[in-house]
Amino acid sequence: MRRDTIVLLGVNHKTTPLAVREKLALSSGYEEPLRALQDLKEVREYYLLSTCNRVEILFTCQNVELAKARVLERLFTSAVSAEDLNQHIYQHVNDDAVGHLFQVAASLDSMIVGETQILGQLKEAYRHAAKKRCTGFILNKLLHKSFSVAKRVRSETRIGASAVSISYAAVELARKIFGGLDGKKVLLVGAGEMAELAAEHLVGQGVTEVVVANRTLQRAVDLARCYNGRAVALEELLDQLQQVDILISSTGSPDLILRKEDVRPVMRERRNRPLFFIDIAVPRDLDPAINDLDNIYLYDIDDLHNVVEMNRSERDKEAIKAKRIIAEEQLKFGKWLANMESTPTIIQLRAGVEKLVRAEVEKTMGRLNNMEEMDRQGLEKMIAAITGKMVYHPLSYLKTEHHCISLHDRIKTVRDLYQLDSSDNDQGPA
């Protein structure tokens, strides 16, 4: 009678470096890895999520450790060593798995807290799993619940309203200057954490293209791939300036990488179309004198710090509200799971009692099918009413919380009293 365990395994930007996340990412899409899990007898239902910042597997099973080993072996052992996998993988079970999923959906676990992109990624991953019928009764309910939790957090808090990182503030500033980022092209100079944070938010704001320039081209390629962008060498910087609208620079260079005299001819080629520079590097990447050129707007990290500090306390307050909402919804889902554990007993009890009542009625009145329609309907209502009255008290006992008696013990009591596990119970409960 024990219900399946809900298990969530994963890696994310908090636990695992990008070099390892890249190897675990489902770069070929969901089709192949979903198919790879189809014949695992240890797993009942399953769902996969893969983004640039996380890879997570959600599944139900009876034996957690065995199912975990089989899932990881099937999906990842060819990509990373067992040592790396065990070092970085996190595991959540049942209530903790539910809470983690709700936090991910509500973007409390995102690199940029409050961003909206993750919910779309969750829904897209669910569509793939549902299409292949990998999810079932429990995970369908859980995933749909995670979507509604995210919606509730978004509508009841202002979790996404305030920029709380330098990269986030930079993108918000760009959005305000241009009145929106739809159709804009962005050049990220540098491929470190700051650039990764900026790219995460830029994509969510609707930019048309992300170009990444970095001294190490492979690093630029890796970051650009995450956002369907393209990579260029740092030596191509001036050529790229002719095409983009926004440049965000965050390299570790000890010297300026762009000077006023470098940019002046670029503006002639652009026919003085506005160009927005954000320098979030320390020391600075961009010559402050660039700001003297017409139709160029240059902001550095000091310009962004004030915005961030004002917004940080407001975001913290909203995060507290969001966590309270998630805790409420987690509790509700936990009760649904607990009630589901008693469902087989409820169905069996009701069916057994109805069978007994029907047998006694037919013994006295004859076969119901041989009666007039009106009489037959009247007797059907009577059978349903008698059944409802007979099962009312045991069902109330199962459904009402008792501080001293666990649900498992209450289920066992009802099954023992009504002999639901008896081999000779085909005549219904005694």
KOLDO-671320 format. One record per residue (C-alpha): x, y, z. Coordinates in steps of 0.25 Angstrom, whole numbers, plus 5000, padded with zeros to 4 digits. Layout:
N
<<X,Y,Z>>
...
//
This chain:
430
<<5000,5000,5000>>
<<5012,5009,5001>>
<<5011,5021,4991>>
<<5023,5024,4981>>
<<5034,5033,4986>>
<<5036,5046,4979>>
<<5051,5049,4976>>
<<5058,5061,4970>>
<<5073,5060,4965>>
<<5080,5071,4959>>
<<5092,5081,4958>>
<<5091,5096,4957>>
<<5099,5109,4957>>
<<5100,5109,4972>>
<<5106,5095,4973>>
<<5113,5092,4960>>
<<5123,5100,4951>>
<<5119,5103,4937>>
<<5130,5093,4932>>
<<5122,5081,4938>>
<<5108,5087,4935>>
<<5112,5087,4921>>
<<5115,5072,4921>>
<<5102,5069,4928>>
<<5093,5078,4919>>
<<5084,5071,4910>>
<<5089,5078,4898>>
<<5082,5069,4888>>
<<5069,5072,4893>>
<<5059,5064,4902>>
<<5055,5053,4892>>
<<5067,5044,4894>>
<<5069,5045,4909>>
<<5054,5043,4911>>
<<5055,5030,4902>>
<<5067,5025,4910>>
<<5059,5025,4923>>
<<5046,5018,4917>>
<<5051,5004,4920>>
<<5055,5006,4934>>
<<5047,4997,4943>>
<<5051,5005,4955>>
<<5045,5018,4951>>
<<5030,5020,4950>>
<<5028,5034,4945>>
<<5039,5044,4941>>
<<5042,5058,4935>>
<<5055,5065,4931>>
<<5059,5080,4931>>
<<5071,5085,4925>>
<<5075,5100,4924>>
<<5089,5107,4924>>
<<5088,5108,4939>>
<<5082,5095,4943>>
<<5079,5080,4939>>
<<5069,5073,4948>>
<<5062,5060,4947>>
<<5049,5058,4955>>
<<5043,5044,4956>>
<<5035,5034,4965>>
<<5040,5021,4970>>
<<5039,5011,4981>>
<<5054,5009,4984>>
<<5060,5022,4984>>
<<5075,5018,4984>>
<<5073,5008,4973>>
<<5065,5017,4964>>
<<5075,5028,4966>>
<<5087,5019,4962>>
<<5080,5014,4950>>
<<5076,5028,4945>>
<<5089,5034,4947>>
<<5096,5023,4940>>
<<5087,5023,4928>>
<<5088,5038,4926>>
<<5101,5043,4931>>
<<5112,5033,4933>>
<<5117,5034,4919>>
<<5119,5049,4921>>
<<5125,5051,4934>>
<<5132,5042,4944>>
<<5125,5036,4956>>
<<5133,5045,4965>>
<<5129,5058,4959>>
<<5115,5053,4959>>
<<5114,5050,4973>>
<<5122,5062,4977>>
<<5112,5072,4971>>
<<5098,5065,4969>>
<<5088,5069,4980>>
<<5076,5060,4984>>
<<5062,5064,4989>>
<<5051,5054,4993>>
<<5036,5056,4995>>
<<5033,5069,5002>>
<<5047,5074,5000>>
<<5046,5071,4985>>
<<5032,5078,4984>>
<<5038,5090,4991>>
<<5050,5091,4982>>
<<5042,5090,4969>>
<<5032,5101,4974>>
<<5045,5110,4977>>
<<5050,5107,4963>>
<<5037,5110,4957>>
<<5035,5123,4965>>
<<5050,5127,4961>>
<<5055,5128,4975>>
<<5066,5118,4972>>
<<5070,5125,4959>>
<<5083,5132,4957>>
<<5074,5145,4955>>
<<5063,5144,4966>>
<<5050,5148,4960>>
<<5053,5145,4945>>
<<5042,5140,4937>>
<<5049,5131,4927>>
<<5050,5119,4936>>
<<5035,5117,4936>>
<<5035,5116,4921>>
<<5046,5106,4921>>
<<5039,5097,4931>>
<<5026,5097,4923>>
<<5034,5094,4910>>
<<5041,5082,4917>>
<<5027,5077,4923>>
<<5021,5077,4909>>
<<5032,5068,4904>>
<<5030,5058,4915>>
<<5015,5059,4915>>
<<5016,5056,4899>>
<<5024,5044,4901>>
<<5015,5040,4913>>
<<5026,5040,4923>>
<<5018,5047,4934>>
<<5006,5041,4941>>
<<4996,5044,4951>>
<<5006,5049,4962>>
<<5016,5057,4953>>
<<5005,5063,4945>>
<<4998,5068,4957>>
<<5011,5073,4963>>
<<5016,5080,4951>>
<<5003,5087,4948>>
<<5003,5091,4963>>
<<5017,5097,4961>>
<<5012,5106,4950>>
<<5000,5111,4958>>
<<5010,5114,4970>>
<<5019,5122,4961>>
<<5007,5130,4956>>
<<5002,5132,4970>>
<<5016,5137,4974>>
<<5017,5146,4962>>
<<5003,5152,4965>>
<<5004,5154,4980>>
<<5018,5159,4981>>
<<5027,5169,4974>>
<<5039,5158,4973>>
<<5043,5162,4959>>
<<5041,5177,4960>>
<<5054,5182,4966>>
<<5069,5180,4960>>
<<5077,5173,4971>>
<<5090,5170,4963>>
<<5099,5179,4955>>
<<5097,5171,4943>>
<<5082,5172,4945>>
<<5082,5187,4948>>
<<5090,5189,4935>>
<<5080,5182,4927>>
<<5069,5189,4933>>
<<5076,5202,4930>>
<<5077,5198,4916>>
<<5062,5195,4915>>
<<5058,5208,4921>>
<<5067,5216,4911>>
<<5062,5209,4899>>
<<5048,5207,4904>>
<<5049,5192,4902>>
<<5059,5182,4897>>
<<5051,5175,4886>>
<<5059,5175,4873>>
<<5072,5180,4880>>
<<5085,5173,4878>>
<<5095,5172,4889>>
<<5110,5170,4890>>
<<5115,5164,4903>>
<<5130,5166,4904>>
<<5136,5156,4914>>
<<5129,5142,4917>>
<<5130,5142,4932>>
<<5119,5141,4943>>
<<5115,5156,4941>>
<<5113,5154,4926>>
<<5106,5141,4929>>
<<5096,5148,4938>>
<<5094,5159,4928>>
<<5091,5149,4917>>
<<5081,5142,4925>>
<<5073,5154,4927>>
<<5075,5160,4913>>
<<5069,5148,4907>>
<<5057,5149,4916>>
<<5055,5163,4912>>
<<5054,5160,4897>>
<<5067,5163,4890>>
<<5068,5159,4876>>
<<5083,5154,4877>>
<<5094,5152,4887>>
<<5108,5153,4882>>
<<5119,5149,4892>>
<<5134,5154,4890>>
<<5144,5148,4899>>
<<5159,5146,4899>>
<<5158,5131,4900>>
<<5149,5128,4888>>
<<5144,5114,4893>>
<<5139,5121,4906>>
<<5131,5131,4897>>
<<5125,5119,4889>>
<<5121,5112,4901>>
<<5113,5124,4907>>
<<5107,5128,4893>>
<<5102,5114,4891>>
<<5093,5115,4904>>
<<5086,5127,4898>>
<<5085,5123,4883>>
<<5095,5134,4881>>
<<5109,5134,4874>>
<<5123,5136,4878>>
<<5134,5145,4872>>
<<5148,5148,4876>>
<<5152,5160,4884>>
<<5160,5165,4872>>
<<5146,5167,4864>>
<<5141,5176,4875>>
<<5141,5189,4866>>
<<5134,5182,4854>>
<<5123,5177,4863>>
<<5121,5191,4869>>
<<5115,5195,4855>>
<<5104,5185,4857>>
<<5099,5184,4871>>
<<5091,5194,4880>>
<<5097,5191,4894>>
<<5111,5187,4899>>
<<5112,5181,4913>>
<<5127,5180,4917>>
<<5132,5171,4928>>
<<5146,5166,4925>>
<<5157,5164,4935>>
<<5167,5173,4926>>
<<5176,5182,4934>>
<<5175,5192,4923>>
<<5165,5199,4915>>
<<5160,5191,4903>>
<<5152,5202,4896>>
<<5157,5217,4895>>
<<5150,5229,4890>>
<<5158,5230,4878>>
<<5154,5215,4875>>
<<5140,5218,4875>>
<<5139,5231,4868>>
<<5140,5225,4854>>
<<5130,5214,4857>>
<<5120,5225,4860>>
<<5122,5230,4846>>
<<5120,5216,4840>>
<<5107,5215,4849>>
<<5102,5228,4843>>
<<5101,5233,4858>>
<<5091,5222,4862>>
<<5090,5222,4877>>
<<5100,5213,4884>>
<<5099,5209,4899>>
<<5111,5205,4907>>
<<5111,5199,4921>>
<<5124,5196,4927>>
<<5123,5187,4939>>
<<5137,5183,4940>>
<<5147,5187,4951>>
<<5157,5193,4947>>
<<5149,5199,4936>>
<<5149,5194,4922>>
<<5144,5206,4915>>
<<5150,5220,4913>>
<<5141,5230,4921>>
<<5144,5240,4910>>
<<5135,5231,4901>>
<<5123,5238,4907>>
<<5127,5251,4901>>
<<5123,5246,4887>>
<<5109,5249,4881>>
<<5099,5238,4882>>
<<5107,5230,4892>>
<<5102,5227,4906>>
<<5113,5221,4915>>
<<5110,5216,4930>>
<<5120,5210,4939>>
<<5118,5201,4951>>
<<5117,5213,4961>>
<<5105,5218,4953>>
<<5098,5204,4956>>
<<5102,5202,4970>>
<<5092,5212,4975>>
<<5081,5206,4968>>
<<5084,5192,4973>>
<<5085,5196,4988>>
<<5072,5203,4987>>
<<5065,5191,4982>>
<<5072,5180,4990>>
<<5063,5182,5003>>
<<5051,5183,4994>>
<<5054,5170,4987>>
<<5057,5163,5001>>
<<5044,5167,5006>>
<<5037,5161,4994>>
<<5045,5148,4995>>
<<5040,5146,5009>>
<<5026,5147,5004>>
<<5029,5137,4992>>
<<5035,5127,5002>>
<<5022,5128,5011>>
<<5013,5125,4998>>
<<5022,5113,4994>>
<<5021,5108,5008>>
<<5006,5109,5008>>
<<5005,5102,4995>>
<<5015,5091,4999>>
<<5007,5088,5011>>
<<4994,5087,5002>>
<<5001,5077,4992>>
<<5006,5069,5004>>
<<4992,5067,5009>>
<<4988,5063,4995>>
<<4999,5053,4994>>
<<4995,5048,5008>>
<<4980,5047,5004>>
<<4984,5039,4991>>
<<4991,5029,5000>>
<<4977,5026,5006>>
<<4970,5026,4992>>
<<4971,5011,4989>>
<<4965,5007,5003>>
<<4954,5017,5001>>
<<4951,5012,4987>>
<<4951,4997,4992>>
<<4943,5000,5004>>
<<4932,5007,4996>>
<<4932,4997,4985>>
<<4931,4985,4995>>
<<4920,4991,5003>>
<<4912,4995,4991>>
<<4914,4980,4986>>
<<4909,4975,4999>>
<<4896,4984,4999>>
<<4893,4981,4985>>
<<4894,4966,4987>>
<<4884,4967,4999>>
<<4875,4976,4991>>
<<4875,4967,4979>>
<<4873,4955,4989>>
<<4860,4961,4994>>
<<4855,4968,4982>>
<<4860,4960,4970>>
<<4869,4965,4959>>
<<4869,4980,4957>>
<<4870,4979,4942>>
<<4857,4972,4941>>
<<4849,4984,4948>>
<<4842,4995,4942>>
<<4851,5007,4940>>
<<4845,5016,4951>>
<<4846,5005,4961>>
<<4860,5001,4957>>
<<4865,5016,4958>>
<<4858,5017,4972>>
<<4865,5005,4977>>
<<4879,5010,4971>>
<<4877,5022,4979>>
<<4874,5014,4992>>
<<4886,5006,4990>>
<<4895,5018,4988>>
<<4889,5025,5000>>
<<4891,5012,5009>>
<<4905,5011,5004>>
<<4908,5025,5007>>
<<4903,5024,5021>>
<<4910,5011,5024>>
<<4924,5017,5019>>
<<4922,5031,5025>>
<<4929,5028,5039>>
<<4941,5020,5034>>
<<4943,5030,5023>>
<<4943,5042,5033>>
<<4953,5034,5041>>
<<4962,5033,5029>>
<<4961,5047,5025>>
<<4961,5054,5038>>
<<4975,5057,5044>>
<<4979,5051,5057>>
<<4991,5056,5065>>
<<4993,5043,5072>>
<<4989,5033,5060>>
<<4997,5034,5047>>
<<4990,5032,5034>>
<<4997,5019,5031>>
<<4991,5013,5044>>
<<4977,5018,5041>>
<<4978,5012,5028>>
<<4982,4999,5034>>
<<4971,4999,5045>>
<<4960,5001,5034>>
<<4966,4990,5025>>
<<4967,4981,5037>>
<<4952,4984,5042>>
<<4946,4982,5028>>
<<4955,4970,5024>>
<<4960,4977,5012>>
<<4972,4969,5010>>
<<4965,4956,5013>>
<<4966,4946,5002>>
<<4951,4942,5004>>
<<4946,4957,5003>>
<<4940,4955,4990>>
<<4926,4955,4997>>
<<4930,4969,5002>>
<<4934,4975,5016>>
<<4929,4966,5027>>
//
